[in-house]
Amino acid sequence: MSTNPPNLRPDLAPRAKIAPNTRPGQPTIGMVSLGCPKALVDSERILTRLRAEGYAISPDYSGADAVIVNTCGFLDSAKAESLDAIGEALTENGRVIVTGCLGAEPDYIREHHPKILAVTGPHQYEQVLDAVHTAVPPSPDPFIDLLPASGVSLTPRHYSYLKISEGCNHKCKFCIIPDMRGRLQSRPAHAVMREAEKLVENGVKELLVISQDTSAYGVDIKHAEDRGHRAHITDLARDLGSLGAWIRLHYVYPYPHVRKLIPLMAEGLVLPYLDIPFQHAHPDVLKRMARPAAASKTLDEIAAWRDVCPDITLRSTFIVGYPGETEAEFQTLLDWMDEAQLDRIGCFQYENVAGARSNALPDHVPADEKQDRWNRFMEKAQTISEAKLEAKVGKRMDVIIDEIDDDAATCRTKSDAPEIDGNLFIDEGFENLKVGEIVTVEVEEAGEYDLWGRVV
């Protein structure tokens, strides 16, 4: 039984789960999905469309007529990972279509892999379908190829990502996501609710709300109201909370109106959990990053949230070694961590990314100093995590069961998102439990990142 590692990359989605389901002669497509949960949702939409056209989905290279690789291009290390995945797909299958964020750089991809069949950019669903049609013509059987009402899901049946918008209006100097995915495009609130209702009807117990900037949802469409639903994150959270599932909010920038979400958490309508990308704590570093909502009173905001909802879990990601970061600025971040006492913390070492404006900033931090600061940051984060989890020993809480094997049931509390946070393990009396079930446990033991408990 493995525990949550301290260097888990906070930008990764859960591993895509694909079940084989083919008929004789059915055209079959494989999918490799890399990167964040937003990319995983894109993969689900592509496969849902292909499934509706009569294609089967292959869980391996050998059973596929062609393979789609949905890439990540956020960091240079992620680009390298995407190129490796494309190369592996070419070696194992030979017929590869590339899409996703790195697809915004087709010349770069073809320079490394000239034999790929086609390249499309992020959320270019129609172009991906056209490329698949060219490589593997559809051959549907209308009497057999019936699409499930919930579409194709690459996550376990009991939780699902719910993407409420695409793109971002911010211009953070280290980020090229707006260049790849464009400006903010919010989905109509009634469309989000319709999707959420269908997911819950089909057994989903937890909805993870994602976007590039969840706090800004609806700004681009002037918070339009249609069919009884208003495109504002507070209204949407309240509406989603009425469905009876766990509602978890990700990528929330700490704008002032976020305060209005906290009472919904205290009431139990949405999970008492906020995923907020603070990135740093020193005002000069935040200014060099061109970060939005770089509030100097962030600690006051956190205290106010906890006054309204004492059980709130705060998770965040940070960048160490940003160009120009001095030792004193880094120490400010460590001191801020001591005061903020965040519950879940991830960290990147700064990397240059082709096209990012931060590349041109002076005083880049040497690699060994970045590594040293990352080590010190994660040591601090681990100490905070251990103390936070130890305080939960003896408490009772609800958990959702993600997996069961011979050793234990692997669960998550309301404080834990899939893959990026910790787990709670039930290693005795778990034989009659079921995946997707929500049960009450008493916490008996705490580790650095995980908990152990028994069913009450």
Salt bridges, closest charged atoms under 4 A:
ASP11 OD2 - ARG9 NH2 2.76
ASP42 OD1 - LYS163 NZ 2.64
ASP42 OD2 - ARG181 NH2 3.08
GLU53 OE1 - HIS133 NE2 2.51
GLU81 OE1 - ARG9 NH1 3.17
GLU105 OE2 - LYS79 NZ 2.98
GLU126 OE2 - ARG49 NH2 3.09
ASP145 OD2 - ARG23 NH2 2.86
GLU166 OE1 - HIS123 ND1 3.65
GLU166 OE1 - LYS163 NZ 2.77
GLU166 OE2 - ARG181 NH1 2.94
GLU195 OE1 - ARG187 NH1 2.63
GLU206 OE2 - ARG248 NE 2.72
GLU206 OE1 - ARG412 NH2 2.62
ASP213 OD2 - HIS170 NE2 2.67
ASP226 OD2 - HIS190 NE2 3.30
ASP226 OD2 - ARG227 NE 3.67
ASP235 OD1 - ARG230 NH1 2.68
ASP235 OD1 - HIS232 ND1 3.89
ASP239 OD2 - HIS229 ND1 2.92
ASP275 OD2 - HIS250 ND1 2.87
GLU301 OE2 - ARG259 NH2 2.92
GLU325 OE2 - HIS280 NE2 2.74
GLU325 OE1 - ARG373 NH1 2.84
GLU327 OE1 - ARG373 NE 3.70
GLU327 OE2 - ARG376 NH2 2.58
GLU329 OE1 - ARG288 NH2 2.84
ASP338 OD2 - LYS380 NZ 2.90
ASP343 OD1 - ARG306 NH2 3.97
ASP343 OD2 - LYS388 NZ 3.47
GLU369 OE1 - ARG373 NH2 3.48
ASP372 OD2 - ARG376 NH1 3.02
ASP402 OD1 - HIS158 NE2 2.70
ASP402 OD2 - ARG412 NE 2.56
ASP416 OD1 - ARG344 NH2 2.25
ASP421 OD1 - ARG315 NE 2.82
GLU442 OE1 - ARG396 NE 3.55
GLU442 OE1 - ARG454 NH2 3.34
GLU444 OE2 - ARG454 NE 3.49
